[in-house]
Amino acid sequence: MVTLTIDAIQVTVPEQTSILDAARAAGIYIPTLCYLKDLNEIGACRVCIVEIEGIDQLVASCNNYVLDGMVVHTNSKKVREARRMNVELLLSTHNSSCTSCVRSRNCSLQNVANDLGIYYQDYPNTHIPFTPWDKDLPLIRDNSKCIGCYRCIQVCDKIQDSQVWSMTSRTHHAVVDVTGGKDFSESDCTLCGQCVVNCPTGALRERDDTERVWDALSDPEKCCVVQIAPSIRTSWGEEFGIDQADANLLQLVAVLRKLGFDYVINTDFSADLTIMEESHELLEHLPKSQSGGLPLFTSCCPGWMRYAKAHYPELVDSISTCKSPQQMMGAVIKSYFAQQVGVEPSSVFSVSIMPCIAKKSEADIADMCNADDMRDVDVVLTTRELVRMIRADHINVHDILPSEFDSPLGEGTGAGVIFGATGGVMEAALRTAYHCVNGVNAPDDIFMEVRGSDPWREASYTLGETTVQVAAVSGLAHVHTLCDAILSGEKHFDFVEVMACPGGCVNGGGQPIHEGHSCTAARSKRLYSTDAGMSLRNSHDSPAIKQLYREFLGEPLSHLSEALLHANHHSWDVRAKPTTQ
């Protein structure tokens, strides 16, 4: 152990602890911009500098280790002056158009500058002009706001194994751009959005589709229907200061009604619908995997689907043909639901609120349309876009009274709820597959081995007389390792769940951004506790799902189900084409 003094506080920490971590252990704040623990500890921004007695130069606290007897000052006059100058230099090359920036009020650079009292600039601004970028693309980069922190590069390379971004040119001409100088539409970006949630400024963002929704809401000829993804319940209230335990989903339903939506429905319902189709597909697939074939892979995550098409095309035929819950709900809205409420499908404007940027691209895929070339989902909004709409309409979310979802598509089970966490799709499917094989529901929570924060979990379960080997993985670098192990024969599974984002949809690229800490574990815990408290925890027990099959679909994997709820994944284009609005 090492004992040192930081700002007159004695601190004892293990050897090889960074000064930054030692300070945080003592509750002492040191600002950072480029730092990401264990991922980007390069000291590039020079914002975390500290003064060490006996050393003339200031040092970056993020990548210098503590020494026994060291005396550190984190906010001395020398530190403040140097830190202020470093931030002023960053601002001199940064497009500081904060009033029109999507990250205003939630920008790390803005926060650090405000804390340092930087209210005017001594240095002339020489920021790089905005590089031409197709603003119809789901993901948008603004180089004029980039501070060269490398965080997007490190996350994309080390966490998501996609190598989309790299530093081009050198010295003062250096800039982050698409690797190899490609146009972004030619890259193999999965649109997972992890670069966005880890960017400290507004250099990366999702395409904003809120104006399209405002236009539809004001059109008297449109019947506006909105669906809410399972993981939104864990995050929608965060930017309003609402504790997760108090973020009532039915309050959000009321907020959406106040925004002007005619119908508000629950994607938990179509998650249950996905399970009905996918669990039966799994049982049909088992003889193939049991005889040495490839496992059945889940298809709910469009980031994974884009990654598979780009890097593992040989696996595409083993991916479930089920559309994602978003797309299944869109298809049901413009068929069954339109009949139920007595409107023409062509007049329905279908909106989904998702934790994901890749969902915007998924909704544009040609195979996600009906026989009349009508899109299943017209607009996808991220959680952040939803928050911006609520603020734009000046709705007081704290005082609004809860409102119920519209039936029958507002009903969901616990199995649908847990879709937002890694392992949730796997567990939900196994619950229904168990019932299909054994004729009774599985004991509560027997599939808990597929839960957890580990990026790769394996388990085996017995369905009837068959032992089923399963795996759940999240984070595309781990997906890469798993796929290689399967293809080499090192590993064999019957069923594999893949989520592109580490931790699953609760950590999606469209979720609220919290600099410096992760909400993934808390959001996942909220989903599982909600599931545990529900009276219906299995998709096949849902009265609304039974009604849909009885009145409309017939049975899982029926001809109509195949036409409406399944897709040909070979129609997916891995390139990030502009949306077909």
N, C-alpha and C positions, 0 to 999 in steps of 0.2 A: 504493500500500500504506500501511497505518496501523500504527504501532508503539505499543503500550501495555503497561502493567504490571498483571497480575492476580495478586493474592496473592504478590507479590514475584517473579513469573515474567514475563520479557519475552516478549511475544507480537506477531508481525507477521501481519496478516491483510488481505485486500482491504478497500477502502472499502465502506461500507454493509453491513458485517457486524454482526450483533447482538452485544451483549455476551455473551449466552448462548452463541452459536455460537463466539465467540472463546475463551471459557472452555473449552468442550468440546474445541476444537482443541488446547488446551494440557493436556488431561487433567484439568481442574478441574471438579468436580461442583457443579452448582447445582440444587437440587430444583425441580420444576415440578409443576403439577396441571392447569391449563387448557390448557397449551401443546401445539399440534400444528404442526410446522414447515410453513410456507407455507400453513397452513389456518386456524389459530386462534392468532394471535399478539396477543392483546388485553390481556394483563396483568391479567386479571380477578381471579385468585386471590391475587395479591400474595405468592406463595410464592417467586418467583424474584428478589425484590428484592436489590439490592446497594448498597454504599456507594461513592460516587465522591468522591475528595478534592477539596475546593473547592466541593462542592455540599451544601447543608444537608439536603435531603430525599433519602430513599432512592428508587431508581428500579427499575422492572421491567426485568430484563435481557433479556427475550424480545423486546421491541419498542423498544429504544433502541439506537442505533448507536454503535460505537466512534469515538473521536476520537484524533488523534495526541497522544501524551504523556499520555493519560488514565491515572490510577492507580485501580484498582478493588480493593475488598475484598469478598469474597463471604461471609465468615463472621466478621465483626467482632462485637464485643459488641452494637453498635447494630443490626446486621443480625439477629443471633440473637434478640434480644428482640422486635424487630418481627415477624420471621417467626413466632416462637412465638405472639405475640398473634394474628396473622392466622389461624393454623391453629386456635388455641383458639376463635376466633370462628366459623370454619367448623364446628368440632365442636359448637358450641352450637346450631347449626341442623341437625345431622346425626343421624340415628337410628343411634347407635353400638352396635347390637346385634351386635357382631362374632362372637360365638360361634354365632349362627344365620344368619350372612350367607354367601352362596355365594362371595363374594370374599375371605373371611378368609384371610390368609397371602398373598394376591395382590392387595392393595388399595393403590393409590398413596397415598390419604389416611392409611391405617393406617401405611404405611411412613414417611411424612414425620413423622407424629405421634410414632412410636417413635423416630426419629432425633433429634427435638427433645426427647426426654425428657418428653413430656406424659403423665403417668400419673394426673392428676386434673384436674377442671374447675373453674375459678374462676367461670365464667359459667353461669347456669341454662340448661338445655337447652330450647329452644323449637322443635324441629323440626316441620315440617309433618306432620300425620298421614298415614298411608298412604291415598292416594286409592283408592277402590273400583276394583278391576280384576278382570276375569274371569280367574281363575287357570288356566282350561283353555286359554287362548290360548297359542300357541307362544312368544310373546315377552311378557315381563312387565316392567312399569315400577313401581318403588317410589319415589315422589316424596320420601318421608321420608329417603332416602339421597342425594338429588340435591344437589350443591354448586353448581349454576348455572354450570358451566364452559363451556357452549355447545358442547362437543365433539360431542355427538350431533347437534345442529342443523347444525353446519358439515359434518360428514361426510355426513349425509343429503342436505343441499342441494347441496354442491359436488362430492362424489365420486359420490353415487348418484342425484342428480337426482330425489329422491322427495318432499322437502318434508313429511315426516311430522311432524316436531317443530318447535315454535316456543316462544318465551318469551311467557307470558301475564301479564297484570296488570303492576304497576309497583312500584318501590321494594322495601320488605320483603315485599310480597305477590307479588312476581314468582316465577314457577315455570315450569319446562319442562313442556309438555303437548302433546297432539295438536293439530296446526294447526287453527285454526278452531273449537276447542272440541268437535270431533267425538268420538264414541266410537271407540276404537281399531279396533273391528270394522268401522267404516264408512270407515276410511282406506284408501288405496291402498298400504299398506306391503307391500314385496316380501318381508319377513322375511329379508333378506340377513344381518342380524345385525352389520353393520359398526358400528352405533351401540353394540352390546354390547362388541365387542372394543376400542373406543376410549373407552369410559366408564372413568374412573379409580376408580370406586367400584362398589357393588352396586346402583346405581339401575336398571340394566338387566340382564336375564338371560334365559336361555331357560327354558321350563317344564321342571321336573325330572320325568322319567318313570322314575327309577330304582326307585321303590317298585313300580311295575307289573311291572318286570322281576324284582325280588326275589320278588314273589308268584308269578310264573310259574315261576321256578327252584325254588321250594319245593313246587310242585304236582306230585305224582307222575303225574297224568293228562296233563300237558303234555310234549310233545317240543319242547324249546327249541333253536332253530337261530339262529345269529348270523352275519351277514355283515360283512366289514370293507372299507370303501371304500379305493380306491388311495392317497389322500393321507394316510390315517391312519398309514401306515408311516413317514411323515416327521415325525410330531408326537407320537405317543402317549407316547414316552419323555421328552419335554422336561420335564415337571413332576416327573419322578423323577431329573432330572440326568443322563440318559443322552444321550451325544453321538449326533448323527444317524447317524454312521457305525456306531455300535454298537447302534442300536435295531433289533434283529433282529425282523422281523415274526413269525417262528415262535415267538419268546418270547411275543409277545402271544397267539398261538394257544394256547399252554400256559396262559397266565394266564386266558384265557376258559374253558378246560376246568376249571380250578381253581375258577372262579366257579360252575360247575355246568352250563354249556351242554352239551347232548348232541352237537351237531354244530357245527363251526366251518368256514365256507366263505368263499370269496374273491370279493369283488365285481369283481375283475379279470376273472373268468370272464364275468360278465354285461355288463361293459364290452365284452368281445370279442363277446358276443352282440348288444349294441346296434350295434356296428360292422357286423356281418353284415347286420342289417336296414337300417341307415341308409345304408350304402354302396350297397346295391341300390336303395333309395328315391332316392338321389341320381342314379343312372344313369337311373332312370325320369323324374326331374324335369328333367334337363338339356335335353331338347328345348324345354321351356317357357321356361326361363331364357335359353337360347341364341336364342330368337326374340323376346326383349325382355321376358319376364315377370320376376317377382320371383324372387330366389334361394331356395334351400332353406335354412331356418334350423335349427340344431340345437335339440334339445328336452331336453337332459340337465339343465339348470339350472332348478330350480323358481322361483328368484328372478327369472330372466329371463322365465319363463313368466307369472308374476304381473304383471311390469312390462309385458309385451306386451299382456296382456288389458286392463290399465288405461289404457295410453297409446297403444298401436298396434293396436287391434282389427282394422284392415284387413290386418295381417300374419299373423294367426292361421292362415289357410288355407295359408300358405306355410311354416309350421313343421312340421318332421318329426313324424309321428304316433307315432314310437317312444317308448315309455315310457323313463324314465331307467334306468340300470343297477340302481339300488336296487329299482325297481318290477318290472323284468324278473326280477331274482333272486327277489323275493318271489313272483311268479307261478309261476316254475319250481319253487321250493321246495315250494309247496302243490299241485303237480301231479306233474311228473316225479320230483322228488326224493323226495316222499312215497311214490310207488310203489316207487322203488328201495330205500328203507329199510324198507318194509312198515308204514307208519303211516297212520292216517286223516288226511286233510288238516285236518279239523276239530280234531284234537288238536295240530296244529303251532302253536307260538307263535314267530313270526318276528320277529327283532330285527335292526336294522341299526345300525352304528356309522358315523356320518357327520360330516363337518367343517362341517355346515350346519344352521341352524335352520329354513330353509324346507322342508327334507325332512320335518319333522314335519307341516307342513301338507299337503305332497304326498301323504303316506301316507293322509290322511283323505279325499281326493277320491273321490267316488262312482264314477268310472270306473276307479279303481285297485282294484277288487274283481273277483272271478270271478263266474261265472254264478249261484253260490249266495250272492251278497252277502258272501262271505268276503274280508276285506281281504288284499291281497298282503303288506303289512308291518304287523305289529301295533304295534310300538313302534320309534321312532327315537331313538337316543341320540347326543348330540354327543360329541366327543372329551373335553370337560370332564366330562360325566356319567360316561363310562367311567372316567376317572381317579378320580372320587369313589367309584365302586363298588370299584375296586381297593384304594383306601385303606381303605374301610369293611370290607373283608374281610381287611385286614392281610397282603396278599400281598407277599412279597419279590420284586420283579420283577428284581432284579439277579442272583439266584442260580438262578432257575427254568430248567429245561432246555427247549430248544425242542421243539415238537411240530408235526407236519405237519397241513396242512389236510385236511379230509375230501374224498374223491373221489366223483364226478367234478367237483363244482362248486368244487373248491379250486384247479383249474389255471387259470392265466392267462398271457397273453403280454405282451411289452413294450408292445404297443399298448394293452392294458388298463391297464397301470401308468401311462402318461403322461396318462390322463384327468384326473388331479388338477391338472395345470398348464394355464394358458391356452394354447390352440393344440393341446393334446394330442388332443382329440376330432377336430379337423380333420385332423391328421396321420395318426391311426389310420385314419380313414375313407378318406383318399386312398391309403394303402397298399393297402387291400383293393380299392378301386375300380380302381386301377391293375392289380391282378392280374386282376380280372374282365374288363377290357377287353383287356389285352395277353397274358394267359395265363401270365405270369411275374411273379415278385416284383419290385417296384421296387428299384433300387439303394439300399443303406443310406443313410438320412439325406438323401435328395434333397429332402425336404419341410421342411427346417430353417428356411426363411424364415418359417414361421408360428409359430416359437418366439420367445421373448424377453420382455423386461420392458416393451417399448413397449405402451401400452394398445390400440393399433390397428395391426395388421400386414396388409399386402396382398401377394398373390403370384399368379402364373399358372403353370399346369402343363398339360402335354399328356397327355391320356388318349386313346390311339389317334390319331385324326385331329382330336380336339376340344381346343381350348384352353379350359381351365376357369379362370375368375377367382374367387379366393377371398379371404376376409378373416376375421381372428380378432380379437375385441374383448373387453375386460373392463373392468368399472367402468361403472355404468349411465349416468353422465353422458356417457361416450364412446359408449355404445350409443345414446343419444338423438341424438347428432350423426350417427352412422352411419346410423341409420334415416331421419332427415330427408334425408340425402344420397341415399339409395336411392330414397325416395319422390318426391323432386324431380327425379330423373333425372340428378343430378350424378354419381352413382356407379352402376356396374352390376356385380353379382357373380352367380355361379352357386351359390355355397355360402358360408354365413356361420356361423361359430361364435361364440356369445355366452355369456359367463360374467358373472354379476352382480357377483361379488366381484373387486376388482382383483388380478390375478395368478392368478385361478382358485380352485379348491377348496382349494389349499394355504393360502390366506388366507381361508378360509371363516369365517363368523360363529360357528361352533361350535368353532373351534380354540383351543388354549391361548393365553392372553393374556400378551403380553410388553410391558410398558409401556416406551415410549421407543424401541423398535426393531422392525424388521420381519424376520420369518424367511422371507418369501415366496421370495426368490431362492435361499436355501439349500435350502429344501424342494423347489423346482422342480428344482434341480440334482440332488438326490438321486433324483428320479423318472427323469430322463433318463439318469443314470448307471446306474440299475438296468436300464432298458430296453436300454441299449447292451451290457450284460453278459449278456443273456438269449439262450439258444439259439433260442427262438421269439419273433419280434418282430412277427409279423403275425397278426391275429385269425383269418384263414381257415386258418392252419396249425395251429391248436390241435386236437389229437386229441380233447379233451373236447367242443369245440364240434361237431366232425364227428360225434361219437357222439350228441350231443343231436339233431342234425338227422336223423341216420340212424334212430335208434330212436324219435323222438317227433315232431319238428316237420315233417319232410319236407324243406323247403327255405325259404330266406328269402322273406318275403312270402307264404307259403302261407296257406291259410284258417285253420289252427290258429295260425300265427304272428301273423296279424292279430288274431285273437280274444284271444290270450294276452298278446302283447307290444306291442300298439299301443293308443292311446287317442284318444278324441274330445276335442280340446282345448277345444271349445266348452263342455264340462262343467265346466271350471275356473271357480271363483268367485274373483275377485280380492280379495274381502273376507276379512278374517282371522277366519273363523268359528271358534267353539270346536270342539275335536276331538270326533269321534263315538266315544268310547271304549266 
